[in-house]
Amino acid sequence: MPIEIRMPALSPTMTEGNLARWLKKEGDAVHSGDVIAEIETDKATMEYEAADEGRLGKIIVPEGAQGIKVNAPIALLLEEGEDPAALESFAPAAGPAPASPHPGPPPHAAEGIREANPPPPAANPLPPPRAGEGEGGGAAAANGRVFASPLARRMAVHAGIDLAAIRGSGPQGRIVKADIERTLAGPAAPRPGVSGGAPVFAKAQMLALAGSPPYHEKPHSAMRRVIARRLAESKQTVPHFYMSLDCVIDDLLKIRAVLNGRSEIKISINDFVIRAAALALRQVPAANASWSDEAILLWERADISVAVALDDGLITPIVKGADQKGLAQIAAETKDLAERARAGKLKLEEFQGGTFSISNLGMYGIREFAAVINPPQGCILAVGVGEQRPVVRDGQLGVATVMTCTLSADHRVVDGAVGAQFLAALKKLIEDPLTMLL
């Protein structure tokens, strides 16, 4: 029987994708690991590798097609020696579950009876299913073990759901993504932004509230939809609090000028901030943390997500282990990551994850702002412009270059005292930049 190749979830926030290009044509041999297509996700253009071997029997979705739902069949793969006539009589397995309006955890993998190309594993994947727990497995074994798809298991762990309490709707009672989404939504639970079944932000209502002035529309991109959902979810579910302090950066600017005069790698102020934040997290490890229902997770490595503006949103590539890297290495990595982010060439593991975020709007002249936390992280640091301001030193009025930094923290994880300790450590490092070179 032909194997269905389905639209994969190539990023943790992807619900649909565009088929940019087929790299194989019908009749071509396909080997495990071959790149068979390029898929445009909400974040980047990514290569799609085959997991099975055979011949590409039929292309269902042509290249250039847009808005293909995750898990929708896009092609059929004939196994070795299989008669092409099987393509004519092939009945596709149950199609993808309809997209859920519930702002729950996004899918991490495409589900199906026979998934030809599973996506790369998440940063902390669940153990693979044991024998009998594959896509064709049953609902439960004699020993009481619950059967669920790998995606359903990940979603259940993320949401704190007991799989044993769920009735599966998949083959032979197997628990699938739709069952988790149904459990999250509840029997008749109202959703944020919904009143009487009508979205508060429906276009007709917005026009009426605005008095129907002239307007034109800019359709939502996949990235913009994801940003809207995730930021709304963050503000609704994460108790933010904010703390700001000013850092004098005159010494930092002098050190930067000296270093840039001696190296081909140009170090930015933001590179200093990344390094300082990573070292401050090492000094105050309680700030490098995330909330879970079972326990606070204290990360043992400072993986700094850095916000990069794109044409229709932003992405946060990660400088991993920034506390173990020098300024030159951080500068080279951030430049490379930003360039590939804007070109849509980042790999999944280069923007999925991170333990702490930095958003810098200083280049736009913004003096101070408060950023929205990027779950599941516990903190984000907003960095403003370095500008000359009046300061008082030893009772004397003077002028210094000052940069305001604002910490947004999840109060479930980081208390006020911990936030203050982190900012104090950050300020000391920024104002005495030689300590960052040790």
Residue pairs with C-beta under 8 A, 6 or more apart in sequence:
1 82
1 86
1 90
2 57
2 58
2 76
2 77
2 78
2 79
2 82
2 86
2 87
2 90
3 52
3 54
3 76
3 77
3 78
3 79
3 114
3 116
4 73
4 75
4 76
4 77
4 92
4 93
4 112
4 113
4 114
4 115
4 116
5 36
5 50
5 73
5 74
5 75
5 76
5 77
5 116
5 117
6 70
6 71
6 72
6 73
6 74
6 96
6 110
6 112
6 115
6 116
6 117
7 16
7 17
7 19
7 39
7 61
7 68
7 69
7 70
7 71
7 72
7 73
7 74
7 96
7 110
8 39
8 48
8 70
8 109
8 110
8 117
8 118
8 119
9 15
9 70
9 71
9 106
9 107
9 108
9 109
9 110
9 119
10 17
10 39
10 41
10 46
10 48
10 119
10 120
10 348
11 41
11 42
11 43
11 44
11 46
11 348
11 351
11 352
12 106
12 107
12 108
12 122
12 352
13 42
13 43
13 106
13 226
13 230
14 41
14 42
14 43
14 70
14 106
14 107
14 222
15 42
15 69
15 70
15 99
15 106
15 107
15 222
16 67
16 68
16 69
16 70
16 99
16 222
17 39
17 40
17 41
17 42
17 68
17 70
17 222
18 39
18 40
18 64
18 65
18 66
18 67
18 68
19 37
19 38
19 39
19 40
19 61
19 62
19 63
19 64
19 65
19 66
19 68
19 74
20 37
20 38
20 39
20 40
20 45
20 63
20 64
21 37
21 38
21 63
22 36
22 37
22 59
22 62
22 63
23 35
23 36
23 37
23 38
24 30
24 34
24 36
24 37
24 56
25 56
25 59
26 56
26 57
26 58
26 59
27 55
27 56
28 55
28 56
29 54
29 55
30 36
30 50
30 52
30 53
30 54
30 55
30 56
30 77
31 50
31 53
32 50
32 51
32 52
32 53
33 49
33 50
34 49
34 50
35 47
35 48
35 49
35 50
36 48
36 49
36 50
36 56
36 75
36 117
37 47
37 48
37 63
37 74
38 45
38 46
38 47
38 48
39 45
39 46
39 47
39 48
40 344
41 222
42 221
42 222
42 223
42 225
42 226
43 223
43 315
43 344
43 346
43 351
44 315
44 341
44 344
44 345
44 346
44 351
45 344
45 345
46 347
46 348
48 117
49 117
50 77
50 116
50 117
51 115
51 116
51 117
51 118
52 77
52 79
52 116
52 117
53 79
53 80
54 77
54 78
54 79
54 80
54 82
55 77
55 78
55 80
56 75
56 76
56 77
56 78
57 75
57 76
57 77
57 78
57 82
57 84
57 86
57 87
58 75
58 76
58 87
59 74
59 75
60 73
60 74
60 75
60 76
61 68
61 72
61 73
61 74
61 75
68 74
69 96
69 99
70 96
70 107
70 110
71 95
71 96
71 97
71 110
71 111
71 112
72 95
72 96
73 92
73 95
76 87
76 90
77 116
78 84
78 86
78 87
93 112
93 113
93 114
94 113
96 110
96 111
97 111
97 176
97 177
97 178
97 181
98 178
100 178
100 181
100 184
100 185
101 191
101 194
102 181
102 184
102 185
102 191
103 191
103 192
103 229
103 232
103 233
104 155
104 159
104 180
104 181
104 184
104 185
105 155
105 158
105 159
106 226
107 151
107 155
107 177
108 119
108 122
108 151
108 154
108 155
109 115
109 118
109 119
109 150
109 151
109 154
110 118
110 119
110 151
111 135
111 149
111 151
111 152
111 176
111 177
112 135
113 135
113 136
113 171
114 135
114 136
115 135
118 150
119 348
120 348
120 349
122 154
122 352
123 349
123 352
123 353
125 154
126 150
126 153
126 154
126 157
128 150
129 137
129 150
129 153
130 145
132 138
132 141
132 147
133 145
133 147
133 148
135 149
136 171
137 147
137 172
137 174
138 147
138 171
138 172
138 173
138 174
139 146
139 147
139 168
139 172
139 173
139 174
139 175
140 146
140 147
140 173
141 147
146 163
146 164
146 175
147 168
147 172
147 173
147 174
147 175
148 156
148 163
148 168
148 174
148 175
148 176
149 170
149 174
149 175
149 176
149 177
151 176
151 177
152 163
152 175
152 176
152 177
152 179
152 180
153 163
155 161
155 177
155 180
155 181
156 162
156 163
156 166
156 175
156 180
159 180
159 183
159 184
160 293
160 294
161 180
161 183
161 184
163 175
166 175
166 179
166 180
166 183
167 173
167 179
168 174
168 175
168 176
168 179
169 175
169 176
169 178
169 179
170 176
170 179
185 191
192 232
192 236
193 199
193 200
193 201
193 232
194 200
198 205
199 205
207 215
220 228
221 312
221 313
223 310
223 312
223 313
224 312
224 313
226 313
227 313
227 314
230 374
230 375
231 372
233 375
234 372
234 373
234 374
234 375
235 372
237 375
238 373
238 375
238 410
238 412
239 410
239 411
239 412
240 370
240 372
240 373
240 408
240 409
240 410
240 411
241 408
241 409
241 411
241 416
241 419
242 370
242 406
242 407
242 408
242 409
243 406
243 407
243 409
243 416
243 419
243 420
243 423
244 368
244 404
244 405
244 406
244 407
245 404
245 405
245 423
245 424
245 427
246 389
246 402
246 403
246 404
246 405
247 402
247 403
247 404
247 405
247 426
247 427
247 430
247 431
248 391
248 400
248 401
248 402
248 431
249 269
249 386
249 401
249 402
249 403
249 430
249 431
250 400
250 401
251 431
251 432
251 433
251 434
252 269
252 272
252 430
252 431
252 433
253 269
253 386
253 401
255 433
255 434
255 437
256 267
256 269
256 272
256 433
259 267
259 327
259 328
260 266
260 267
263 328
265 328
265 331
265 332
266 331
267 327
267 328
267 330
267 331
268 331
268 334
269 362
269 386
269 403
270 306
270 334
270 358
270 360
270 362
270 383
271 327
271 330
271 331
271 334
272 327
272 430
272 433
272 436
273 358
273 360
273 381
273 383
273 405
273 430
274 304
274 306
274 319
274 322
274 330
274 334
274 358
275 322
275 325
275 326
275 327
275 330
275 429
275 436
276 426
276 429
276 430
276 436
277 302
277 304
277 322
277 356
277 358
277 381
277 426
278 302
278 304
278 319
278 322
278 323
278 325
278 356
279 302
279 323
279 425
279 429
279 436
280 287
280 422
280 425
280 426
280 429
281 287
281 288
281 302
281 323
281 355
281 356
281 422
282 288
282 302
282 323
283 425
284 418
284 421
284 422
284 425
285 298
285 300
286 298
286 414
286 418
286 421
287 356
287 378
287 379
287 409
287 414
287 418
287 419
287 421
287 422
288 298
288 299
288 302
288 355
288 356
288 378
289 296
289 297
289 298
289 299
289 378
289 413
289 414
290 296
290 297
290 299
290 355
290 376
290 377
290 378
290 410
290 413
291 297
291 376
291 378
291 410
291 412
291 413
292 376
296 413
299 355
301 320
301 321
301 323
301 324
301 355
302 321
302 322
302 323
302 355
302 356
303 318
303 319
303 320
303 321
303 322
303 353
303 354
303 355
303 356
304 318
304 319
304 322
304 354
304 355
304 356
304 357
304 358
305 316
305 317
305 318
305 351
305 353
305 354
305 356
305 357
305 358
305 374
305 377
306 316
306 317
306 318
306 319
306 334
306 337
306 338
306 357
306 358
306 360
307 314
307 315
307 316
307 357
307 358
307 359
307 360
307 371
308 314
308 315
308 316
308 317
308 337
308 338
308 341
308 342
310 341
310 342
315 341
315 346
315 351
316 351
316 354
316 357
316 374
317 334
317 337
317 338
317 340
317 341
317 346
317 350
317 351
318 337
318 350
318 351
318 353
318 354
319 325
319 330
319 333
319 334
319 337
322 330
325 333
326 437
327 436
327 437
337 346
337 350
340 346
340 350
341 351
354 374
354 377
355 377
356 377
356 378
356 379
356 380
356 381
357 371
357 373
357 374
357 377
357 379
357 380
357 381
358 380
358 381
358 383
359 371
359 380
359 381
359 382
359 383
360 382
360 383
361 369
361 382
361 383
361 384
361 385
362 383
362 384
362 385
362 386
362 403
363 385
364 385
365 385
366 384
366 385
367 384
367 385
367 387
367 404
368 382
368 384
368 404
368 406
369 382
369 384
369 406
370 382
370 406
370 408
371 380
371 381
371 382
371 406
371 408
372 380
372 408
373 379
373 380
373 408
373 409
373 410
374 380
377 410
378 409
378 410
378 413
378 414
379 407
379 408
379 409
379 410
379 413
379 414
379 419
379 422
380 407
380 408
381 405
381 406
381 407
381 408
381 426
382 405
382 406
382 407
382 408
383 403
383 404
383 405
384 403
384 404
384 405
384 406
385 403
386 401
386 402
386 403
387 401
387 402
387 403
388 399
388 400
388 401
388 402
389 399
389 400
389 401
389 402
390 397
390 398
390 399
391 397
391 398
391 399
391 400
391 402
392 398
393 400
403 430
405 423
405 426
405 427
407 419
407 422
407 423
409 418
409 419
414 422
428 435
429 435
429 436
